[in-house]
């Protein structure tokens, strides 16, 4: 299945499952109704920032937008390389390969990312509906990660553990593509009184 087809189907299924109209999801996510409609009709390829906002508004991890819904067959713990969904951000050109078996129950998600030289991606989530723990292991190149104003410069072999906050910026300051493994787990956010 083509990745834009999968994303369109997942966004539409999750929206309808929660009883949300296009306007309702637009209000929750901050993504325009017309953009959501274009995504669901496969008329545009959403950026990473847009997908992140939609996932947060739908109360699911970003990785779940790349995973197929389990069917009646038993869940397999194997996700062959030939079936792993690869998505490319149209704004920055970064690619994300979803490594984890989608239908197999696990609190851990793995993704491999190739991040072009000189590019940046910003994820803003002023109201996170989930708490996401991530570890980024840089295999090649270099990256600068800014999490809510705190910056780390990573070189090949470095591993950064983080809990996502309101804003995270991924930037490759190098002259070559960076490649990293991202491990993440998501739990419902704790409410503050």
Secondary structure, 3 states (H helix, E strand, C coil): CCHHHHHHHHHHHHHHHCCCCHHHHHHHHCCCHHHHHHHHCCCCCCCHHHHHHHHHHHCCCHHHHHCCCCCCCCCCCCCCHHHCCEEECCCCCCEEEECCCCCCCCCCEEEEEEECCCCEEEEECCCCCEEEEEEEEEEECEEEEEECCEEEEEECCCEEEEECCCEEEEECCCCCCEEEEEEEEEEECCCCC
